Amino acid sequence: MKLLPKPKPVSLDSGVSQGIEMAVGLVVFFLMGWGIDALLGTVPVFMITFTVFAMVGQFVKMYFIYSRDMRHLEEQRAEMLRGGQQ
């Protein structure tokens, strides 16, 4: 006897996964810079440089992903409009 419906699989939203990826990437590059600074005994030059590099890289990646997705959606919309007019 089946009383409860089968639960649907839980999927993370794209924004949540991108946020987690950005945070983890920043932490990894921050720790790499911190480790290099600790090994070389320098001021936090590498830590700051690696963190800024990771931030810029993540924003550039987000821009290209957004542009690709918008281009794809525009192509779909144009295809729907062409199909509806024929």
N, CA, C and O atoms as a Tinker XYZ file with bonds, in Angstrom:
   344  protein
     1  N      0.839000   -1.177000    0.000000    73     2
     2  CA     0.000000    0.000000    0.000000    64     1     3
     3  C      0.883000    1.237000    0.000000    63     2     4     5
     4  O      1.783000    1.384000    0.827000    81     3
     5  N      0.606000    2.112000   -0.936000    73     3     6
     6  CA     1.436000    3.291000   -1.119000    64     5     7
     7  C      0.706000    4.510000   -0.567000    63     6     8     9
     8  O     -0.237000    5.004000   -1.186000    81     7
     9  N      1.137000    4.997000    0.597000    73     7    10
    10  CA     0.482000    6.133000    1.222000    64     9    11
    11  C      1.167000    7.464000    0.912000    63    10    12    13
    12  O      0.497000    8.478000    0.718000    81    11
    13  N      2.478000    7.461000    0.867000    73    11    14
    14  CA     3.224000    8.693000    0.638000    64    13    15
    15  C      3.806000    8.697000   -0.772000    63    14    16    17
    16  O      4.276000    7.670000   -1.262000    81    15
    17  N      3.770000    9.855000   -1.415000    73    15    18
    18  CA     4.375000    9.918000   -2.748000    64    17    19
    19  C      5.896000    9.818000   -2.657000    63    18    20    21
    20  O      6.507000   10.166000   -1.647000    81    19
    21  N      6.470000    9.342000   -3.722000    73    19    22
    22  CA     7.919000    9.229000   -3.779000    64    21    23
    23  C      8.515000   10.636000   -3.821000    63    22    24    25
    24  O      8.091000   11.451000   -4.640000    81    23
    25  N      9.493000   10.941000   -2.951000    73    23    26
    26  CA    10.054000   12.295000   -2.942000    64    25    27
    27  C     10.830000   12.581000   -4.219000    63    26    28    29
    28  O     11.505000   11.715000   -4.775000    81    27
    29  N     10.708000   13.833000   -4.664000    73    27    30
    30  CA    11.441000   14.247000   -5.859000    64    29    31
    31  C     12.897000   14.513000   -5.494000    63    30    32    33
    32  O     13.175000   14.961000   -4.382000    81    31
    33  N     13.829000   14.247000   -6.401000    73    31    34
    34  CA    15.228000   14.520000   -6.092000    64    33    35
    35  C     15.453000   16.019000   -5.913000    63    34    36    37
    36  O     14.888000   16.842000   -6.633000    81    35
    37  N     16.280000   16.343000   -4.948000    73    35    38
    38  CA    16.574000   17.741000   -4.647000    64    37    39
    39  C     17.752000   18.177000   -5.511000    63    38    40    41
    40  O     18.790000   17.516000   -5.541000    81    39
    41  N     17.584000   19.282000   -6.203000    73    39    42
    42  CA    18.681000   19.809000   -7.003000    64    41    43
    43  C     18.964000   21.234000   -6.559000    63    42    44    45
    44  O     18.049000   21.993000   -6.237000    81    43
    45  N     20.228000   21.583000   -6.546000    73    43    46
    46  CA    20.609000   22.936000   -6.176000    64    45    47
    47  C     20.381000   23.874000   -7.342000    63    46    48    49
    48  O     20.574000   23.512000   -8.503000    81    47
    49  N     19.975000   25.064000   -7.018000    73    47    50
    50  CA    19.807000   26.084000   -8.037000    64    49    51
    51  C     21.170000   26.454000   -8.594000    63    50    52    53
    52  O     22.182000   26.320000   -7.906000    81    51
    53  N     21.202000   26.908000   -9.808000    73    51    54
    54  CA    22.463000   27.293000  -10.445000    64    53    55
    55  C     23.156000   28.399000   -9.669000    63    54    56    57
    56  O     24.382000   28.403000   -9.554000    81    55
    57  N     22.386000   29.335000   -9.136000    73    55    58
    58  CA    22.975000   30.431000   -8.373000    64    57    59
    59  C     23.641000   29.961000   -7.097000    63    58    60    61
    60  O     24.687000   30.480000   -6.707000    81    59
    61  N     23.034000   28.973000   -6.441000    73    59    62
    62  CA    23.614000   28.436000   -5.217000    64    61    63
    63  C     24.927000   27.737000   -5.526000    63    62    64    65
    64  O     25.917000   27.930000   -4.819000    81    63
    65  N     24.942000   26.937000   -6.561000    73    63    66
    66  CA    26.171000   26.218000   -6.899000    64    65    67
    67  C     27.263000   27.176000   -7.357000    63    66    68    69
    68  O     28.438000   26.956000   -7.064000    81    67
    69  N     26.894000   28.234000   -8.070000    73    67    70
    70  CA    27.898000   29.222000   -8.470000    64    69    71
    71  C     28.448000   29.966000   -7.262000    63    70    72    73
    72  O     29.640000   30.269000   -7.216000    81    71
    73  N     27.603000   30.262000   -6.290000    73    71    74
    74  CA    28.059000   30.930000   -5.077000    64    73    75
    75  C     29.021000   30.070000   -4.280000    63    74    76    77
    76  O     30.036000   30.555000   -3.781000    81    75
    77  N     28.697000   28.793000   -4.163000    73    75    78
    78  CA    29.580000   27.874000   -3.443000    64    77    79
    79  C     30.907000   27.751000   -4.168000    63    78    80    81
    80  O     31.966000   27.759000   -3.542000    81    79
    81  N     30.850000   27.637000   -5.495000    73    79    82
    82  CA    32.079000   27.530000   -6.287000    64    81    83
    83  C     32.941000   28.771000   -6.121000    63    82    84    85
    84  O     34.162000   28.668000   -6.005000    81    83
    85  N     32.315000   29.946000   -6.109000    73    83    86
    86  CA    33.067000   31.185000   -5.949000    64    85    87
    87  C     33.717000   31.243000   -4.571000    63    86    88    89
    88  O     34.890000   31.597000   -4.453000    81    87
    89  N     32.970000   30.900000   -3.538000    73    87    90
    90  CA    33.510000   30.946000   -2.180000    64    89    91
    91  C     34.667000   29.962000   -1.998000    63    90    92    93
    92  O     35.699000   30.306000   -1.421000    81    91
    93  N     34.488000   28.746000   -2.491000    73    91    94
    94  CA    35.542000   27.732000   -2.347000    64    93    95
    95  C     36.786000   28.141000   -3.141000    63    94    96    97
    96  O     37.908000   27.979000   -2.661000    81    95
    97  N     36.591000   28.666000   -4.345000    73    95    98
    98  CA    37.729000   29.113000   -5.138000    64    97    99
    99  C     38.505000   30.228000   -4.463000    63    98   100   101
   100  O     39.736000   30.223000   -4.465000    81    99
   101  N     37.789000   31.182000   -3.887000    73    99   102
   102  CA    38.460000   32.269000   -3.177000    64   101   103
   103  C     39.233000   31.757000   -1.971000    63   102   104   105
   104  O     40.362000   32.184000   -1.730000    81   103
   105  N     38.636000   30.852000   -1.219000    73   103   106
   106  CA    39.308000   30.314000   -0.037000    64   105   107
   107  C     40.555000   29.528000   -0.442000    63   106   108   109
   108  O     41.594000   29.642000    0.208000    81   107
   109  N     40.462000   28.738000   -1.501000    73   107   110
   110  CA    41.610000   27.941000   -1.945000    64   109   111
   111  C     42.762000   28.850000   -2.375000    63   110   112   113
   112  O     43.905000   28.624000   -1.978000    81   111
   113  N     42.478000   29.862000   -3.171000    73   111   114
   114  CA    43.544000   30.761000   -3.618000    64   113   115
   115  C     44.091000   31.593000   -2.461000    63   114   116   117
   116  O     45.290000   31.866000   -2.408000    81   115
   117  N     43.216000   32.001000   -1.529000    73   115   118
   118  CA    43.658000   32.725000   -0.347000    64   117   119
   119  C     44.637000   31.879000    0.465000    63   118   120   121
   120  O     45.692000   32.359000    0.880000    81   119
   121  N     44.273000   30.607000    0.685000    73   119   122
   122  CA    45.141000   29.726000    1.465000    64   121   123
   123  C     46.449000   29.413000    0.741000    63   122   124   125
   124  O     47.493000   29.283000    1.380000    81   123
   125  N     46.401000   29.292000   -0.589000    73   123   126
   126  CA    47.643000   29.076000   -1.340000    64   125   127
   127  C     48.574000   30.276000   -1.179000    63   126   128   129
   128  O     49.772000   30.112000   -0.947000    81   127
   129  N     48.021000   31.479000   -1.301000    73   127   130
   130  CA    48.839000   32.678000   -1.121000    64   129   131
   131  C     49.365000   32.798000    0.292000    63   130   132   133
   132  O     50.510000   33.198000    0.503000    81   131
   133  N     48.533000   32.451000    1.263000    73   131   134
   134  CA    48.961000   32.503000    2.656000    64   133   135
   135  C     50.093000   31.512000    2.911000    63   134   136   137
   136  O     51.054000   31.820000    3.616000    81   135
   137  N     49.966000   30.321000    2.330000    73   135   138
   138  CA    51.013000   29.307000    2.478000    64   137   139
   139  C     52.330000   29.737000    1.854000    63   138   140   141
   140  O     53.392000   29.536000    2.443000    81   139
   141  N     52.271000   30.322000    0.679000    73   139   142
   142  CA    53.498000   30.784000    0.020000    64   141   143
   143  C     54.125000   31.917000    0.823000    63   142   144   145
   144  O     55.344000   31.963000    0.990000    81   143
   145  N     53.291000   32.836000    1.324000    73   143   146
   146  CA    53.821000   33.916000    2.156000    64   145   147
   147  C     54.461000   33.365000    3.428000    63   146   148   149
   148  O     55.499000   33.867000    3.859000    81   147
   149  N     53.869000   32.359000    4.025000    73   147   150
   150  CA    54.436000   31.765000    5.244000    64   149   151
   151  C     55.758000   31.073000    4.942000    63   150   152   153
   152  O     56.695000   31.160000    5.737000    81   151
   153  N     55.846000   30.391000    3.811000    73   151   154
   154  CA    57.088000   29.696000    3.449000    64   153   155
   155  C     58.217000   30.668000    3.136000    63   154   156   157
   156  O     59.366000   30.446000    3.519000    81   155
   157  N     57.879000   31.744000    2.439000    73   155   158
   158  CA    58.913000   32.697000    2.031000    64   157   159
   159  C     59.154000   33.781000    3.069000    63   158   160   161
   160  O     60.133000   34.521000    2.975000    81   159
   161  N     58.281000   33.883000    4.051000    73   159   162
   162  CA    58.437000   34.897000    5.084000    64   161   163
   163  C     58.183000   36.307000    4.575000    63   162   164   165
   164  O     58.787000   37.262000    5.061000    81   163
   165  N     57.306000   36.440000    3.615000    73   163   166
   166  CA    57.012000   37.755000    3.048000    64   165   167
   167  C     55.742000   38.328000    3.661000    63   166   168   169
   168  O     54.972000   37.643000    4.335000    81   167
   169  N     55.561000   39.620000    3.394000    73   167   170
   170  CA    54.300000   40.246000    3.789000    64   169   171
   171  C     53.213000   39.626000    2.928000    63   170   172   173
   172  O     53.542000   38.930000    1.967000    81   171
   173  N     51.936000   39.840000    3.221000    73   171   174
   174  CA    50.895000   39.095000    2.491000    64   173   175
   175  C     50.707000   39.525000    1.035000    63   174   176   177
   176  O     49.587000   39.803000    0.607000    81   175
   177  N     51.793000   39.580000    0.286000    73   175   178
   178  CA    51.721000   39.950000   -1.126000    64   177   179
   179  C     51.064000   38.841000   -1.939000    63   178   180   181
   180  O     50.152000   39.103000   -2.724000    81   179
   181  N     51.514000   37.619000   -1.758000    73   179   182
   182  CA    50.963000   36.496000   -2.520000    64   181   183
   183  C     49.515000   36.228000   -2.133000    63   182   184   185
   184  O     48.694000   35.889000   -2.985000    81   183
   185  N     49.202000   36.378000   -0.857000    73   183   186
   186  CA    47.836000   36.154000   -0.392000    64   185   187
   187  C     46.877000   37.139000   -1.065000    63   186   188   189
   188  O     45.819000   36.745000   -1.555000    81   187
   189  N     47.246000   38.397000   -1.085000    73   187   190
   190  CA    46.393000   39.415000   -1.709000    64   189   191
   191  C     46.341000   39.204000   -3.214000    63   190   192   193
   192  O     45.267000   39.289000   -3.809000    81   191
   193  N     47.469000   38.933000   -3.834000    73   191   194
   194  CA    47.530000   38.747000   -5.285000    64   193   195
   195  C     46.689000   37.546000   -5.718000    63   194   196   197
   196  O     45.920000   37.643000   -6.674000    81   195
   197  N     46.827000   36.431000   -5.033000    73   195   198
   198  CA    46.066000   35.232000   -5.400000    64   197   199
   199  C     44.578000   35.435000   -5.184000    63   198   200   201
   200  O     43.769000   34.967000   -5.984000    81   199
   201  N     44.201000   36.134000   -4.103000    73   199   202
   202  CA    42.788000   36.376000   -3.832000    64   201   203
   203  C     42.173000   37.267000   -4.906000    63   202   204   205
   204  O     41.073000   36.993000   -5.385000    81   203
   205  N     42.879000   38.335000   -5.286000    73   203   206
   206  CA    42.374000   39.224000   -6.340000    64   205   207
   207  C     42.306000   38.476000   -7.664000    63   206   208   209
   208  O     41.349000   38.637000   -8.421000    81   207
   209  N     43.319000   37.656000   -7.948000    73   207   210
   210  CA    43.327000   36.856000   -9.177000    64   209   211
   211  C     42.117000   35.917000   -9.221000    63   210   212   213
   212  O     41.474000   35.781000  -10.263000    81   211
   213  N     41.809000   35.277000   -8.106000    73   211   214
   214  CA    40.656000   34.361000   -8.045000    64   213   215
   215  C     39.348000   35.122000   -8.230000    63   214   216   217
   216  O     38.447000   34.651000   -8.924000    81   215
   217  N     39.242000   36.304000   -7.608000    73   215   218
   218  CA    38.012000   37.093000   -7.734000    64   217   219
   219  C     37.793000   37.536000   -9.175000    63   218   220   221
   220  O     36.696000   37.392000   -9.715000    81   219
   221  N     38.832000   38.073000   -9.791000    73   219   222
   222  CA    38.715000   38.526000  -11.184000    64   221   223
   223  C     38.388000   37.348000  -12.089000    63   222   224   225
   224  O     37.543000   37.463000  -12.977000    81   223
   225  N     39.046000   36.220000  -11.872000    73   223   226
   226  CA    38.777000   35.032000  -12.677000    64   225   227
   227  C     37.345000   34.546000  -12.542000    63   226   228   229
   228  O     36.727000   34.159000  -13.534000    81   227
   229  N     36.815000   34.561000  -11.339000    73   227   230
   230  CA    35.439000   34.122000  -11.128000    64   229   231
   231  C     34.450000   35.073000  -11.804000    63   230   232   233
   232  O     33.470000   34.624000  -12.399000    81   231
   233  N     34.697000   36.385000  -11.720000    73   231   234
   234  CA    33.785000   37.329000  -12.359000    64   233   235
   235  C     33.846000   37.230000  -13.884000    63   234   236   237
   236  O     32.820000   37.353000  -14.554000    81   235
   237  N     35.029000   37.011000  -14.430000    73   235   238
   238  CA    35.156000   36.837000  -15.879000    64   237   239
   239  C     34.420000   35.570000  -16.308000    63   238   240   241
   240  O     33.726000   35.567000  -17.325000    81   239
   241  N     34.572000   34.491000  -15.534000    73   239   242
   242  CA    33.874000   33.243000  -15.842000    64   241   243
   243  C     32.364000   33.437000  -15.787000    63   242   244   245
   244  O     31.643000   32.949000  -16.657000    81   243
   245  N     31.879000   34.150000  -14.762000    73   243   246
   246  CA    30.444000   34.413000  -14.645000    64   245   247
   247  C     29.938000   35.226000  -15.834000    63   246   248   249
   248  O     28.842000   34.973000  -16.335000    81   247
   249  N     30.729000   36.202000  -16.289000    73   247   250
   250  CA    30.335000   37.024000  -17.432000    64   249   251
   251  C     30.181000   36.165000  -18.690000    63   250   252   253
   252  O     29.194000   36.288000  -19.415000    81   251
   253  N     31.164000   35.297000  -18.942000    73   251   254
   254  CA    31.100000   34.469000  -20.139000    64   253   255
   255  C     29.964000   33.447000  -20.074000    63   254   256   257
   256  O     29.324000   33.174000  -21.089000    81   255
   257  N     29.708000   32.885000  -18.902000    73   255   258
   258  CA    28.597000   31.947000  -18.750000    64   257   259
   259  C     27.272000   32.671000  -18.964000    63   258   260   261
   260  O     26.383000   32.160000  -19.644000    81   259
   261  N     27.143000   33.863000  -18.380000    73   259   262
   262  CA    25.924000   34.653000  -18.547000    64   261   263
   263  C     25.711000   35.007000  -20.017000    63   262   264   265
   264  O     24.599000   34.881000  -20.530000    81   263
   265  N     26.771000   35.450000  -20.698000    73   263   266
   266  CA    26.663000   35.802000  -22.115000    64   265   267
   267  C     26.246000   34.603000  -22.957000    63   266   268   269
   268  O     25.405000   34.725000  -23.849000    81   267
   269  N     26.834000   33.446000  -22.673000    73   267   270
   270  CA    26.486000   32.228000  -23.413000    64   269   271
   271  C     25.025000   31.862000  -23.194000    63   270   272   273
   272  O     24.309000   31.541000  -24.142000    81   271
   273  N     24.585000   31.911000  -21.939000    73   271   274
   274  CA    23.198000   31.557000  -21.635000    64   273   275
   275  C     22.218000   32.530000  -22.286000    63   274   276   277
   276  O     21.188000   32.107000  -22.811000    81   275
   277  N     22.523000   33.823000  -22.257000    73   275   278
   278  CA    21.631000   34.811000  -22.863000    64   277   279
   279  C     21.579000   34.638000  -24.387000    63   278   280   281
   280  O     20.516000   34.770000  -24.993000    81   279
   281  N     22.723000   34.344000  -24.995000    73   279   282
   282  CA    22.751000   34.112000  -26.437000    64   281   283
   283  C     21.884000   32.906000  -26.792000    63   282   284   285
   284  O     21.142000   32.928000  -27.774000    81   283
   285  N     21.988000   31.859000  -25.981000    73   283   286
   286  CA    21.190000   30.651000  -26.214000    64   285   287
   287  C     19.692000   30.960000  -26.072000    63   286   288   289
   288  O     18.891000   30.518000  -26.895000    81   287
   289  N     19.315000   31.712000  -25.038000    73   287   290
   290  CA    17.915000   32.053000  -24.844000    64   289   291
   291  C     17.391000   32.954000  -25.965000    63   290   292   293
   292  O     16.244000   32.817000  -26.391000    81   291
   293  N     18.236000   33.877000  -26.439000    73   291   294
   294  CA    17.826000   34.733000  -27.556000    64   293   295
   295  C     17.610000   33.912000  -28.821000    63   294   296   297
   296  O     16.672000   34.171000  -29.575000    81   295
   297  N     18.472000   32.924000  -29.059000    73   295   298
   298  CA    18.304000   32.054000  -30.217000    64   297   299
   299  C     17.011000   31.243000  -30.101000    63   298   300   301
   300  O     16.296000   31.073000  -31.088000    81   299
   301  N     16.711000   30.746000  -28.906000    73   299   302
   302  CA    15.468000   29.998000  -28.704000    64   301   303
   303  C     14.255000   30.888000  -28.950000    63   302   304   305
   304  O     13.289000   30.471000  -29.588000    81   303
   305  N     14.312000   32.113000  -28.440000    73   303   306
   306  CA    13.194000   33.037000  -28.616000    64   305   307
   307  C     12.993000   33.383000  -30.091000    63   306   308   309
   308  O     11.865000   33.425000  -30.582000    81   307
   309  N     14.109000   33.629000  -30.793000    73   307   310
   310  CA    14.012000   33.939000  -32.222000    64   309   311
   311  C     13.440000   32.747000  -32.984000    63   310   312   313
   312  O     12.643000   32.929000  -33.904000    81   311
   313  N     13.832000   31.546000  -32.617000    73   311   314
   314  CA    13.324000   30.339000  -33.267000    64   313   315
   315  C     11.831000   30.190000  -33.008000    63   314   316   317
   316  O     11.082000   29.813000  -33.909000    81   315
   317  N     11.391000   30.481000  -31.787000    73   315   318
   318  CA     9.961000   30.398000  -31.482000    64   317   319
   319  C      9.180000   31.435000  -32.282000    63   318   320   321
   320  O      8.087000   31.146000  -32.768000    81   319
   321  N      9.724000   32.625000  -32.420000    73   319   322
   322  CA     9.030000   33.672000  -33.183000    64   321   323
   323  C      8.961000   33.308000  -34.658000    63   322   324   325
   324  O      7.929000   33.522000  -35.295000    81   323
   325  N     10.040000   32.763000  -35.214000    73   323   326
   326  CA    10.024000   32.344000  -36.615000    64   325   327
   327  C      9.037000   31.211000  -36.827000    63   326   328   329
   328  O      8.317000   31.181000  -37.825000    81   327
   329  N      9.006000   30.282000  -35.887000    73   327   330
   330  CA     8.088000   29.154000  -36.013000    64   329   331
   331  C      6.646000   29.563000  -35.873000    63   330   332   333
   332  O      5.778000   28.955000  -36.499000    81   331
   333  N      6.357000   30.565000  -35.079000    73   331   334
   334  CA     4.996000   31.019000  -34.872000    64   333   335
   335  C      4.471000   31.838000  -36.033000    63   334   336   337
   336  O      3.256000   31.906000  -36.222000    81   335
   337  N      5.341000   32.467000  -36.824000    73   335   338
   338  CA     4.916000   33.334000  -37.930000    64   337   339
   339  C      4.691000   32.560000  -39.207000    63   338   340   341
   340  O      4.032000   33.069000  -40.114000    81   339
   341  N      5.208000   31.356000  -39.316000    73   339   342
   342  CA     5.091000   30.611000  -40.575000    64   341   343
   343  C      3.761000   29.964000  -40.710000    63   342   344
   344  O      3.497000   29.297000  -41.712000    81   343
